[in-house]
């Protein structure tokens, strides 16, 4: 009888450990690194990419959440009537902040920036 009790206890502990590890895994989130850009106007833009399909752009004290959009080249994100379009990677890569028009096209350039 002691053997059955030991096996039951070991099984219960094993199942509890498995349940605990799956909860821990679901709470894990990726940390997005900050990409800093210096703009020709003197302003700065800090962009993070929480997922492969989203960007958060910090500009003039405001935060804009954007979703990936179709682009001919580079990476383009759209949200809050703005577009964030980057080309290249690493220091010296380009970033443009543009108005996003209701018809889905790019509007006027707000900022032209370089990653540092």
Rosetta constraint file for C-alpha pairs under 8 A:
AtomPair CA 1 CA 5 HARMONIC 6.38 0.50
AtomPair CA 2 CA 6 HARMONIC 6.14 0.50
AtomPair CA 3 CA 7 HARMONIC 6.17 0.50
AtomPair CA 4 CA 8 HARMONIC 6.05 0.50
AtomPair CA 5 CA 9 HARMONIC 6.07 0.50
AtomPair CA 6 CA 10 HARMONIC 6.08 0.50
AtomPair CA 7 CA 11 HARMONIC 6.05 0.50
AtomPair CA 8 CA 12 HARMONIC 6.14 0.50
AtomPair CA 9 CA 13 HARMONIC 6.22 0.50
AtomPair CA 10 CA 14 HARMONIC 6.12 0.50
AtomPair CA 11 CA 15 HARMONIC 6.17 0.50
AtomPair CA 12 CA 16 HARMONIC 6.13 0.50
AtomPair CA 13 CA 17 HARMONIC 6.13 0.50
AtomPair CA 14 CA 18 HARMONIC 6.25 0.50
AtomPair CA 15 CA 19 HARMONIC 6.14 0.50
AtomPair CA 16 CA 20 HARMONIC 6.11 0.50
AtomPair CA 17 CA 21 HARMONIC 6.19 0.50
AtomPair CA 18 CA 22 HARMONIC 6.41 0.50
AtomPair CA 19 CA 23 HARMONIC 6.50 0.50
AtomPair CA 20 CA 24 HARMONIC 6.35 0.50
AtomPair CA 21 CA 25 HARMONIC 6.24 0.50
AtomPair CA 22 CA 26 HARMONIC 6.35 0.50
AtomPair CA 23 CA 27 HARMONIC 6.50 0.50
AtomPair CA 24 CA 28 HARMONIC 6.57 0.50
AtomPair CA 30 CA 50 HARMONIC 7.29 0.50
AtomPair CA 31 CA 50 HARMONIC 7.14 0.50
AtomPair CA 32 CA 48 HARMONIC 5.84 0.50
AtomPair CA 32 CA 49 HARMONIC 5.73 0.50
AtomPair CA 32 CA 50 HARMONIC 5.12 0.50
AtomPair CA 32 CA 51 HARMONIC 7.94 0.50
AtomPair CA 33 CA 48 HARMONIC 5.92 0.50
AtomPair CA 33 CA 49 HARMONIC 7.27 0.50
AtomPair CA 34 CA 46 HARMONIC 6.23 0.50
AtomPair CA 34 CA 47 HARMONIC 5.73 0.50
AtomPair CA 34 CA 48 HARMONIC 4.92 0.50
AtomPair CA 34 CA 49 HARMONIC 7.93 0.50
AtomPair CA 35 CA 46 HARMONIC 5.58 0.50
AtomPair CA 35 CA 47 HARMONIC 5.10 0.50
AtomPair CA 35 CA 48 HARMONIC 6.21 0.50
AtomPair CA 35 CA 115 HARMONIC 7.15 0.50
AtomPair CA 36 CA 44 HARMONIC 7.18 0.50
AtomPair CA 36 CA 45 HARMONIC 5.91 0.50
AtomPair CA 36 CA 46 HARMONIC 4.57 0.50
AtomPair CA 36 CA 47 HARMONIC 6.47 0.50
AtomPair CA 36 CA 115 HARMONIC 5.82 0.50
AtomPair CA 36 CA 116 HARMONIC 6.25 0.50
AtomPair CA 37 CA 44 HARMONIC 5.63 0.50
AtomPair CA 37 CA 45 HARMONIC 5.08 0.50
AtomPair CA 37 CA 46 HARMONIC 6.26 0.50
AtomPair CA 37 CA 95 HARMONIC 7.29 0.50
AtomPair CA 37 CA 113 HARMONIC 5.72 0.50
AtomPair CA 37 CA 114 HARMONIC 5.21 0.50
AtomPair CA 37 CA 115 HARMONIC 4.19 0.50
AtomPair CA 37 CA 116 HARMONIC 5.91 0.50
AtomPair CA 38 CA 42 HARMONIC 6.71 0.50
AtomPair CA 38 CA 43 HARMONIC 6.39 0.50
AtomPair CA 38 CA 44 HARMONIC 4.79 0.50
AtomPair CA 38 CA 45 HARMONIC 6.65 0.50
AtomPair CA 38 CA 113 HARMONIC 5.27 0.50
AtomPair CA 38 CA 114 HARMONIC 5.40 0.50
AtomPair CA 38 CA 115 HARMONIC 6.31 0.50
AtomPair CA 38 CA 116 HARMONIC 6.90 0.50
AtomPair CA 39 CA 43 HARMONIC 5.27 0.50
AtomPair CA 39 CA 44 HARMONIC 5.70 0.50
AtomPair CA 39 CA 45 HARMONIC 7.44 0.50
AtomPair CA 39 CA 111 HARMONIC 6.16 0.50
AtomPair CA 39 CA 112 HARMONIC 5.46 0.50
AtomPair CA 39 CA 113 HARMONIC 3.83 0.50
AtomPair CA 39 CA 114 HARMONIC 6.28 0.50
AtomPair CA 40 CA 111 HARMONIC 7.11 0.50
AtomPair CA 40 CA 112 HARMONIC 5.95 0.50
AtomPair CA 40 CA 113 HARMONIC 6.03 0.50
AtomPair CA 41 CA 111 HARMONIC 7.11 0.50
AtomPair CA 41 CA 112 HARMONIC 7.94 0.50
AtomPair CA 43 CA 59 HARMONIC 7.97 0.50
AtomPair CA 43 CA 60 HARMONIC 7.51 0.50
AtomPair CA 44 CA 59 HARMONIC 6.79 0.50
AtomPair CA 44 CA 60 HARMONIC 7.76 0.50
AtomPair CA 44 CA 113 HARMONIC 7.94 0.50
AtomPair CA 45 CA 57 HARMONIC 6.77 0.50
AtomPair CA 45 CA 58 HARMONIC 5.68 0.50
AtomPair CA 45 CA 59 HARMONIC 5.18 0.50
AtomPair CA 45 CA 60 HARMONIC 7.92 0.50
AtomPair CA 45 CA 113 HARMONIC 7.98 0.50
AtomPair CA 46 CA 57 HARMONIC 5.87 0.50
AtomPair CA 46 CA 58 HARMONIC 5.10 0.50
AtomPair CA 46 CA 59 HARMONIC 7.00 0.50
AtomPair CA 47 CA 55 HARMONIC 6.70 0.50
AtomPair CA 47 CA 56 HARMONIC 5.65 0.50
AtomPair CA 47 CA 57 HARMONIC 4.54 0.50
AtomPair CA 47 CA 58 HARMONIC 6.28 0.50
AtomPair CA 48 CA 55 HARMONIC 5.61 0.50
AtomPair CA 48 CA 56 HARMONIC 5.24 0.50
AtomPair CA 48 CA 57 HARMONIC 6.63 0.50
AtomPair CA 49 CA 53 HARMONIC 7.84 0.50
AtomPair CA 49 CA 54 HARMONIC 5.75 0.50
AtomPair CA 49 CA 55 HARMONIC 4.37 0.50
AtomPair CA 49 CA 56 HARMONIC 6.31 0.50
AtomPair CA 50 CA 54 HARMONIC 6.15 0.50
AtomPair CA 50 CA 55 HARMONIC 6.33 0.50
AtomPair CA 50 CA 56 HARMONIC 7.51 0.50
AtomPair CA 51 CA 55 HARMONIC 7.41 0.50
AtomPair CA 53 CA 67 HARMONIC 5.90 0.50
AtomPair CA 53 CA 68 HARMONIC 5.05 0.50
AtomPair CA 54 CA 65 HARMONIC 7.34 0.50
AtomPair CA 54 CA 66 HARMONIC 5.65 0.50
AtomPair CA 54 CA 67 HARMONIC 4.56 0.50
AtomPair CA 54 CA 68 HARMONIC 5.70 0.50
AtomPair CA 54 CA 77 HARMONIC 7.12 0.50
AtomPair CA 55 CA 65 HARMONIC 6.03 0.50
AtomPair CA 55 CA 66 HARMONIC 5.16 0.50
AtomPair CA 55 CA 67 HARMONIC 6.39 0.50
AtomPair CA 55 CA 68 HARMONIC 7.54 0.50
AtomPair CA 55 CA 77 HARMONIC 6.67 0.50
AtomPair CA 56 CA 63 HARMONIC 6.62 0.50
AtomPair CA 56 CA 64 HARMONIC 5.49 0.50
AtomPair CA 56 CA 65 HARMONIC 4.56 0.50
AtomPair CA 56 CA 66 HARMONIC 6.05 0.50
AtomPair CA 57 CA 63 HARMONIC 5.66 0.50
AtomPair CA 57 CA 64 HARMONIC 5.10 0.50
AtomPair CA 57 CA 65 HARMONIC 6.59 0.50
AtomPair CA 57 CA 66 HARMONIC 7.73 0.50
AtomPair CA 57 CA 84 HARMONIC 7.71 0.50
AtomPair CA 58 CA 62 HARMONIC 5.61 0.50
AtomPair CA 58 CA 63 HARMONIC 4.53 0.50
AtomPair CA 58 CA 64 HARMONIC 6.43 0.50
AtomPair CA 59 CA 63 HARMONIC 6.50 0.50
AtomPair CA 59 CA 64 HARMONIC 7.96 0.50
AtomPair CA 64 CA 79 HARMONIC 6.87 0.50
AtomPair CA 64 CA 80 HARMONIC 6.59 0.50
AtomPair CA 65 CA 79 HARMONIC 6.10 0.50
AtomPair CA 65 CA 80 HARMONIC 7.44 0.50
AtomPair CA 66 CA 77 HARMONIC 5.43 0.50
AtomPair CA 66 CA 78 HARMONIC 4.87 0.50
AtomPair CA 66 CA 79 HARMONIC 4.32 0.50
AtomPair CA 66 CA 80 HARMONIC 7.42 0.50
AtomPair CA 66 CA 83 HARMONIC 7.88 0.50
AtomPair CA 67 CA 77 HARMONIC 5.11 0.50
AtomPair CA 67 CA 78 HARMONIC 5.37 0.50
AtomPair CA 67 CA 79 HARMONIC 6.41 0.50
AtomPair CA 68 CA 75 HARMONIC 7.49 0.50
AtomPair CA 68 CA 76 HARMONIC 5.85 0.50
AtomPair CA 68 CA 77 HARMONIC 4.28 0.50
AtomPair CA 68 CA 78 HARMONIC 6.36 0.50
AtomPair CA 69 CA 75 HARMONIC 7.85 0.50
AtomPair CA 69 CA 76 HARMONIC 5.45 0.50
AtomPair CA 69 CA 77 HARMONIC 5.38 0.50
AtomPair CA 69 CA 78 HARMONIC 6.37 0.50
AtomPair CA 70 CA 76 HARMONIC 6.69 0.50
AtomPair CA 71 CA 75 HARMONIC 6.53 0.50
AtomPair CA 71 CA 76 HARMONIC 5.88 0.50
AtomPair CA 73 CA 87 HARMONIC 7.16 0.50
AtomPair CA 74 CA 85 HARMONIC 6.94 0.50
AtomPair CA 74 CA 86 HARMONIC 5.53 0.50
AtomPair CA 74 CA 87 HARMONIC 4.35 0.50
AtomPair CA 74 CA 88 HARMONIC 6.75 0.50
AtomPair CA 75 CA 85 HARMONIC 5.65 0.50
AtomPair CA 75 CA 86 HARMONIC 5.26 0.50
AtomPair CA 75 CA 87 HARMONIC 6.48 0.50
AtomPair CA 76 CA 83 HARMONIC 6.85 0.50
AtomPair CA 76 CA 84 HARMONIC 5.76 0.50
AtomPair CA 76 CA 85 HARMONIC 4.33 0.50
AtomPair CA 76 CA 86 HARMONIC 6.50 0.50
AtomPair CA 77 CA 83 HARMONIC 5.57 0.50
AtomPair CA 77 CA 84 HARMONIC 5.14 0.50
AtomPair CA 77 CA 85 HARMONIC 6.34 0.50
AtomPair CA 78 CA 82 HARMONIC 5.84 0.50
AtomPair CA 78 CA 83 HARMONIC 4.54 0.50
AtomPair CA 78 CA 84 HARMONIC 6.53 0.50
AtomPair CA 78 CA 100 HARMONIC 7.18 0.50
AtomPair CA 79 CA 83 HARMONIC 6.55 0.50
AtomPair CA 79 CA 100 HARMONIC 7.93 0.50
AtomPair CA 81 CA 99 HARMONIC 6.06 0.50
AtomPair CA 81 CA 100 HARMONIC 4.78 0.50
AtomPair CA 81 CA 101 HARMONIC 6.75 0.50
AtomPair CA 81 CA 102 HARMONIC 7.80 0.50
AtomPair CA 82 CA 97 HARMONIC 6.99 0.50
AtomPair CA 82 CA 98 HARMONIC 5.70 0.50
AtomPair CA 82 CA 99 HARMONIC 4.63 0.50
AtomPair CA 82 CA 100 HARMONIC 4.67 0.50
AtomPair CA 83 CA 96 HARMONIC 7.79 0.50
AtomPair CA 83 CA 97 HARMONIC 5.65 0.50
AtomPair CA 83 CA 98 HARMONIC 5.01 0.50
AtomPair CA 83 CA 99 HARMONIC 6.04 0.50
AtomPair CA 83 CA 100 HARMONIC 5.60 0.50
AtomPair CA 83 CA 106 HARMONIC 7.36 0.50
AtomPair CA 84 CA 95 HARMONIC 6.96 0.50
AtomPair CA 84 CA 96 HARMONIC 5.78 0.50
AtomPair CA 84 CA 97 HARMONIC 4.80 0.50
AtomPair CA 84 CA 98 HARMONIC 6.57 0.50
AtomPair CA 85 CA 95 HARMONIC 5.61 0.50
AtomPair CA 85 CA 96 HARMONIC 5.12 0.50
AtomPair CA 85 CA 97 HARMONIC 6.55 0.50
AtomPair CA 85 CA 98 HARMONIC 7.95 0.50
AtomPair CA 86 CA 93 HARMONIC 7.39 0.50
AtomPair CA 86 CA 94 HARMONIC 5.56 0.50
AtomPair CA 86 CA 95 HARMONIC 4.32 0.50
AtomPair CA 86 CA 96 HARMONIC 6.36 0.50
AtomPair CA 87 CA 93 HARMONIC 6.03 0.50
AtomPair CA 87 CA 94 HARMONIC 5.28 0.50
AtomPair CA 87 CA 95 HARMONIC 6.54 0.50
AtomPair CA 88 CA 93 HARMONIC 4.79 0.50
AtomPair CA 88 CA 94 HARMONIC 6.54 0.50
AtomPair CA 89 CA 93 HARMONIC 5.27 0.50
AtomPair CA 90 CA 115 HARMONIC 6.95 0.50
AtomPair CA 90 CA 116 HARMONIC 7.72 0.50
AtomPair CA 91 CA 114 HARMONIC 7.65 0.50
AtomPair CA 91 CA 115 HARMONIC 5.18 0.50
AtomPair CA 91 CA 116 HARMONIC 4.83 0.50
AtomPair CA 92 CA 114 HARMONIC 5.49 0.50
AtomPair CA 92 CA 115 HARMONIC 5.16 0.50
AtomPair CA 92 CA 116 HARMONIC 6.21 0.50
AtomPair CA 93 CA 114 HARMONIC 5.67 0.50
AtomPair CA 93 CA 115 HARMONIC 5.30 0.50
AtomPair CA 94 CA 112 HARMONIC 7.58 0.50
AtomPair CA 94 CA 113 HARMONIC 5.85 0.50
AtomPair CA 94 CA 114 HARMONIC 4.76 0.50
AtomPair CA 94 CA 115 HARMONIC 6.30 0.50
AtomPair CA 95 CA 112 HARMONIC 6.17 0.50
AtomPair CA 95 CA 113 HARMONIC 4.98 0.50
AtomPair CA 95 CA 114 HARMONIC 6.01 0.50
AtomPair CA 95 CA 115 HARMONIC 7.24 0.50
AtomPair CA 96 CA 109 HARMONIC 6.96 0.50
AtomPair CA 96 CA 110 HARMONIC 7.58 0.50
AtomPair CA 96 CA 111 HARMONIC 5.75 0.50
AtomPair CA 96 CA 112 HARMONIC 4.79 0.50
AtomPair CA 96 CA 113 HARMONIC 6.08 0.50
AtomPair CA 97 CA 109 HARMONIC 6.13 0.50
AtomPair CA 97 CA 110 HARMONIC 5.42 0.50
AtomPair CA 97 CA 111 HARMONIC 5.03 0.50
AtomPair CA 97 CA 112 HARMONIC 6.62 0.50
AtomPair CA 98 CA 106 HARMONIC 6.60 0.50
AtomPair CA 98 CA 107 HARMONIC 6.05 0.50
AtomPair CA 98 CA 108 HARMONIC 5.69 0.50
AtomPair CA 98 CA 109 HARMONIC 4.36 0.50
AtomPair CA 98 CA 110 HARMONIC 5.08 0.50
AtomPair CA 98 CA 111 HARMONIC 6.94 0.50
AtomPair CA 99 CA 106 HARMONIC 6.19 0.50
AtomPair CA 99 CA 107 HARMONIC 4.65 0.50
AtomPair CA 99 CA 108 HARMONIC 5.56 0.50
AtomPair CA 99 CA 109 HARMONIC 6.53 0.50
AtomPair CA 99 CA 110 HARMONIC 6.83 0.50
AtomPair CA 100 CA 104 HARMONIC 6.58 0.50
AtomPair CA 100 CA 105 HARMONIC 6.23 0.50
AtomPair CA 100 CA 106 HARMONIC 5.04 0.50
AtomPair CA 100 CA 107 HARMONIC 5.47 0.50
AtomPair CA 101 CA 105 HARMONIC 5.35 0.50
AtomPair CA 101 CA 106 HARMONIC 5.96 0.50
AtomPair CA 101 CA 107 HARMONIC 5.81 0.50
